[in-house]
Amino acid sequence: MLNFPRIRPLAEDPDIDFLVKDAGGRRAHHDHHSRELRNSDYVLGSSILELKLLEDERLDKPEAQEKIATIFADLTKGRPVVVLDPGRLDDKRRKAYDTIMRAPIKAAVASARGQLKQSRIEINPGACNVLLVINNGFTAVRFRTRSGVIARR
């Protein structure tokens, strides 16, 4: 058996904090943990950055498993193994499957939008907004699909 090196997930502190500081940036708010208003994470030059870490594997969530099982149920009747092949789904079921799988990405982008808006009000209304998304474990959705969902939101 091959022993592949395991790459640890990136963390906001210290990894991203170090990266932004090394590039000449800083935390948007030094009191970010105690603030009531949600805000962005970093300021770098004339840009405000919001970090979103995609940590959870969607297929590990029981609520997603139940919904997906319902979608594939009649395609796999009497079979001991359910193969999750979205290519086998009709348009209606494919749309439902995609909605379930993309929900965490859409929620992260919606949250970031509000945080960036608040930070622009407080820091610099003319700032450029940057959404930095790091995938630490959301592998059930392909890179292109994730990127497309983020870009369209």
DOKOLFI-682916 format. One record per residue (C-alpha): x, y, z; residue in one letter; residue number from 1. Coordinates in pm, whole numbers, m for minus. Layout:
BEGIN
+--------+--------+--------+----+-----+
!      u !      v !      w ! aa !   i !
+--------+--------+--------+----+-----+
!      X !      Y !      Z !  A ! NUM !
...
+--------+--------+--------+----+-----+
END
This chain:
BEGIN
+--------+--------+--------+----+-----+
!      u !      v !      w ! aa !   i !
+--------+--------+--------+----+-----+
!      0 !      0 !      0 !  M !   1 !
!    130 !    344 !    m91 !  L !   2 !
!    164 !    599 !    184 !  N !   3 !
!     63 !    930 !     34 !  F !   4 !
!    151 !   1241 !    230 !  P !   5 !
!   m152 !   1395 !    393 !  R !   6 !
!   m193 !   1768 !    341 !  I !   7 !
!   m360 !   1933 !    634 !  R !   8 !
!   m648 !   2171 !    567 !  P !   9 !
!   m568 !   2540 !    567 !  L !  10 !
!   m688 !   2737 !    868 !  A !  11 !
!   m779 !   3102 !    899 !  E !  12 !
!   m541 !   3139 !   1189 !  D !  13 !
!   m246 !   3100 !   1138 !  P !  14 !
!   m231 !   3010 !    766 !  D !  15 !
!   m443 !   3276 !    596 !  I !  16 !
!   m360 !   3541 !    857 !  D !  17 !
!      9 !   3485 !    781 !  F !  18 !
!    m46 !   3490 !    404 !  L !  19 !
!   m240 !   3818 !    411 !  V !  20 !
!     m1 !   3984 !    656 !  K !  21 !
!    300 !   3873 !    450 !  D !  22 !
!    137 !   4030 !    140 !  A !  23 !
!    102 !   4360 !    327 !  G !  24 !
!   m256 !   4320 !    445 !  G !  25 !
!   m419 !   4311 !    785 !  R !  26 !
!   m730 !   4196 !    968 !  R !  27 !
!  m1027 !   4415 !    874 !  A !  28 !
!  m1119 !   4452 !   1241 !  H !  29 !
!   m891 !   4374 !   1533 !  H !  30 !
!  m1196 !   4303 !   1749 !  D !  31 !
!  m1360 !   4074 !   1491 !  H !  32 !
!  m1441 !   3803 !   1747 !  H !  33 !
!  m1640 !   4035 !   1972 !  S !  34 !
!  m1828 !   4238 !   1711 !  R !  35 !
!  m2203 !   4210 !   1678 !  E !  36 !
!  m2210 !   4308 !   1311 !  L !  37 !
!  m2074 !   4049 !   1073 !  R !  38 !
!  m1785 !   4182 !    874 !  N !  39 !
!  m1515 !   4079 !    633 !  S !  40 !
!  m1188 !   3923 !    736 !  D !  41 !
!   m906 !   4121 !    577 !  Y !  42 !
!   m795 !   4443 !    410 !  V !  43 !
!   m523 !   4425 !    149 !  L !  44 !
!   m439 !   4751 !    m26 !  G !  45 !
!   m769 !   4898 !   m145 !  S !  46 !
!   m944 !   4561 !   m132 !  S !  47 !
!  m1162 !   4404 !    132 !  I !  48 !
!  m1131 !   4025 !    149 !  L !  49 !
!  m1382 !   3780 !    286 !  E !  50 !
!  m1257 !   3427 !    348 !  L !  51 !
!  m1484 !   3126 !    321 !  K !  52 !
!  m1346 !   2782 !    403 !  L !  53 !
!  m1547 !   2495 !    255 !  L !  54 !
!  m1485 !   2232 !    522 !  E !  55 !
!  m1765 !   1981 !    514 !  D !  56 !
!  m1823 !   1701 !    271 !  E !  57 !
!  m2184 !   1738 !    162 !  R !  58 !
!  m2241 !   1363 !    135 !  L !  59 !
!  m2147 !   1319 !    503 !  D !  60 !
!  m2450 !   1522 !    615 !  K !  61 !
!  m2749 !   1305 !    716 !  P !  62 !
!  m3004 !   1557 !    585 !  E !  63 !
!  m2836 !   1560 !    244 !  A !  64 !
!  m2809 !   1180 !    244 !  Q !  65 !
!  m3183 !   1146 !    302 !  E !  66 !
!  m3274 !   1389 !     25 !  K !  67 !
!  m3033 !   1227 !   m221 !  I !  68 !
!  m3157 !    878 !   m130 !  A !  69 !
!  m3508 !    991 !   m219 !  T !  70 !
!  m3392 !   1120 !   m557 !  I !  71 !
!  m3217 !    792 !   m647 !  F !  72 !
!  m3467 !    558 !   m474 !  A !  73 !
!  m3661 !    421 !   m769 !  D !  74 !
!  m3348 !    396 !   m985 !  L !  75 !
!  m3193 !    150 !   m741 !  T !  76 !
!  m3488 !    m58 !   m613 !  K !  77 !
!  m3381 !   m396 !   m486 !  G !  78 !
!  m3012 !   m324 !   m521 !  R !  79 !
!  m2782 !   m340 !   m218 !  P !  80 !
!  m2562 !    m55 !   m341 !  V !  81 !
!  m2673 !    286 !   m463 !  V !  82 !
!  m2446 !    440 !   m723 !  V !  83 !
!  m2476 !    818 !   m717 !  L !  84 !
!  m2449 !    892 !  m1085 !  D !  85 !
!  m2625 !   1223 !  m1158 !  P !  86 !
!  m2598 !   1143 !  m1529 !  G !  87 !
!  m2874 !    883 !  m1481 !  R !  88 !
!  m3122 !   1141 !  m1354 !  L !  89 !
!  m3392 !   1313 !  m1557 !  D !  90 !
!  m3387 !   1694 !  m1569 !  D !  91 !
!  m3618 !   1743 !  m1270 !  K !  92 !
!  m3422 !   1509 !  m1044 !  R !  93 !
!  m3089 !   1643 !  m1166 !  R !  94 !
!  m3195 !   1994 !  m1071 !  K !  95 !
!  m3300 !   1872 !   m724 !  A !  96 !
!  m2968 !   1688 !   m683 !  Y !  97 !
!  m2769 !   1994 !   m789 !  D !  98 !
!  m2965 !   2216 !   m551 !  T !  99 !
!  m2886 !   1985 !   m257 !  I ! 100 !
!  m2518 !   1956 !   m344 !  M ! 101 !
!  m2465 !   2327 !   m407 !  R ! 102 !
!  m2653 !   2459 !   m103 !  A ! 103 !
!  m2346 !   2511 !    122 !  P ! 104 !
!  m2166 !   2703 !   m152 !  I ! 105 !
!  m2464 !   2929 !   m214 !  K ! 106 !
!  m2501 !   2991 !    160 !  A ! 107 !
!  m2131 !   3080 !    195 !  A ! 108 !
!  m2146 !   3324 !    m95 !  V ! 109 !
!  m2466 !   3487 !     35 !  A ! 110 !
!  m2308 !   3530 !    377 !  S ! 111 !
!  m1993 !   3677 !    224 !  A ! 112 !
!  m2197 !   3926 !     22 !  R ! 113 !
!  m2347 !   4069 !    342 !  G ! 114 !
!  m2013 !   4076 !    521 !  Q ! 115 !
!  m1840 !   4255 !    233 !  L ! 116 !
!  m2121 !   4508 !    212 !  K ! 117 !
!  m2097 !   4586 !    585 !  Q ! 118 !
!  m1720 !   4618 !    572 !  S ! 119 !
!  m1732 !   4854 !    276 !  R ! 120 !
!  m1964 !   5080 !    474 !  I ! 121 !
!  m1731 !   5077 !    776 !  E ! 122 !
!  m1391 !   5079 !    606 !  I ! 123 !
!  m1399 !   5214 !    252 !  N ! 124 !
!  m1709 !   5251 !     33 !  P ! 125 !
!  m1486 !   5254 !   m277 !  G ! 126 !
!  m1301 !   4933 !   m191 !  A ! 127 !
!  m1280 !   4637 !   m422 !  C ! 128 !
!  m1456 !   4328 !   m285 !  N ! 129 !
!  m1270 !   3997 !   m295 !  V ! 130 !
!  m1421 !   3663 !   m199 !  L ! 131 !
!  m1149 !   3409 !   m120 !  L ! 132 !
!  m1286 !   3055 !   m118 !  V ! 133 !
!  m1064 !   2769 !     m2 !  I ! 134 !
!  m1184 !   2414 !    m43 !  N ! 135 !
!  m1066 !   2209 !    253 !  N ! 136 !
!  m1288 !   1909 !    205 !  G ! 137 !
!  m1591 !   1963 !    m17 !  F ! 138 !
!  m1507 !   1701 !   m281 !  T ! 139 !
!  m1852 !   1583 !   m385 !  A ! 140 !
!  m1890 !   1874 !   m626 !  V ! 141 !
!  m1640 !   1913 !   m909 !  R ! 142 !
!  m1408 !   2214 !   m917 !  F ! 143 !
!  m1570 !   2365 !  m1228 !  R ! 144 !
!  m1914 !   2330 !  m1078 !  T ! 145 !
!  m1804 !   2491 !   m748 !  R ! 146 !
!  m1632 !   2772 !   m933 !  S ! 147 !
!  m1935 !   2830 !  m1153 !  G ! 148 !
!  m2172 !   2847 !   m857 !  V ! 149 !
!  m1946 !   3096 !   m681 !  I ! 150 !
!  m1902 !   3313 !   m989 !  A ! 151 !
!  m2276 !   3327 !  m1064 !  R ! 152 !
!  m2371 !   3425 !   m709 !  R ! 153 !
+--------+--------+--------+----+-----+
END
